[in-house]
Amino acid sequence: MNTIEMGQLTLNIEGTEDTLFVTVMGSINEDLQIEKLTHLTSPKIIFDLEQVKMINSCGIREWIRFIEFLGNTVHLEYINVPQIVIQQMNMISGLLTKNAKVTSFFAPYFIEDLDEEKQILLNSADIVNFKAPVINTNIDGTDYNLDFDAIEEQYFKFLKR
């Protein structure tokens, strides 16, 4: 495994000539230095974003520059995408390119009886007609229905790209 550290951002990279698996951890911000990433070339790159804690405009700009550097021939896949990144993908053109797809992501749900928020990992394939799947959970022997806690068409907008 190869590790690249850039301030508050760490990338763990492993894989083969055909597929790179990149775990992104920390903050995607002004610390992102694309010159440290130019060796990441492969026909397919899978980015695991579950441990991304923050993303700001400087980080978005640099990430887009990195994606542009990779070009259109590299297949990009994003997994375990946190809500903060989904919100940016929905607003910023260029974060989710034609050669990229989101396979799994976290979505906001709410348990009204417990007044508790939950981030639920969903697969993109589970979203039909931009409707959130029904989620039920059992906590300490009690069954609860979770309510999707966002406007579905807005939250799932990234799936149209």
N, C-alpha and C positions, 0 to 999 in steps of 0.2 A: 504494500500500500504506500502511496505517495501522499504526503501532506503538504499543503500550501497554506501558510498563515499570512494574513494581511490585516494587521490591527485587530479589530473585533470580528473578523471574518476568517473562518477556517474551512478549507476544502479537503476532504479525504477522497482520494482517487484510486480506484482499482478497476481491473477489467482486462480485456483482451484487445487485440488489434481491431476486432469487429465491434465491440461494445465497451464503452467506458461507463462506470457507475460512479457518480460524484455525489457525495454527501456534503451538503452545504450547511454550515453551522454558524450561528451568531447573527451579526448585523450586516446587511448589504447596504453599504454606505460609501462615503468618500474614500474609505480604505481599499476598496476594490481596485486592483491594478491589473488591467487587461494584459499588459506585457508579461505578467507572471503566468498567464493562462494560454498564451499562444501555442504552446506545445500540446494542448488538449485537442487532438484531432483524431477522429474515428468516424466511421460511417453512422454510428449511433451513440448518443450520449444520453444517459438517464440521470436526471438530477433529482435527488431526494431532498426536499426542502423542509421536511418536518421540523428541523431544529433552527429554522430561521426565526429570529426573535423580533427583527425590525428591518424595515426597508425604507429608505428615504429617496428624495429626488436625485441626489448625486449618485447613489447606488443604482437607481433605475437607469440613469443615463449611461453609466459604465457597463451595466449588464447588457443594455441594448447594443452598445458598441461591441461587446464580446460576441453576442449572437450574430451581429452583422459580420464580424471577422470570420466566424465559423462558416458562413455562407448558407445557401439554400440546399446544398447537397447532403448536409448532415441532418439525420433524423434526430429530433430532440423530443424527449419524453420527460414530463414532470410528474413526480409521484409525491404523495403525502404533503400536498401544497396547503400551507396554513391560510387561514382567513385573511390575514393582512396582505398576503401576496395575491390571493384571488381578487381582492378589492382593487389592487393596482392593475392586474391583468384586465379587469373590466373597464378601467379608466384610461390606461395608457396604451396607445397603439405602438406596436413594435415589441412589446414584451412577449406576446404570443404570436409567433410567426406562422406562415403557412406550412412549414416543415416541422411544426411542433404540435404536441398534443398533451393534454392533462389527463392522466389515467386515474389518479385518485387525489382527493382533496378533502379538507376539513370544512364542515358546514356548521353554522350556529343553530343549536336547538335549545329549547327551554322546557323545563319540567315545572309546570305551574304549581302543582301541589307542594313542591319543595322550594319554590322560588329559587331555582338553581339553573344556571346555564351550563350547557355541555357542548363541546366540540366533537362532532361525530365524523369519523372517516367514511367517506362515500366513494364509490367508483363512478366514474363518468358514465359508464354504461347503464347504471341504475337510474339515471335521470331520463324520464320519458316525458315529452311535451313540456319540458322546463318546469316540472312539478317535483317537489321534494318527496322522497320516499317516506312512507310512514315508519316511524321508529318507535319501538317499545323496549322497555328495559325493566329488569327486576333488580331492585335495591333492597337488601335485607328482607327478602321474602315478599315484597310488595311490588306489584306490576304497575308501571307508569307509562303513559303515552307521552311522547315528546312532541312538542310543537316546533315546526320550523320557524326560526326567529329572524327572518329577513324577507324581503320581497323577492319571490322566486324568480320572476323574469329578470330582475336586475342582478341578482346574485349569480344566476346561471348564464349570464350573458356571454361569458368567456367560452362557453361550449359552442356558440355560433361561429366562432372564428376559425 
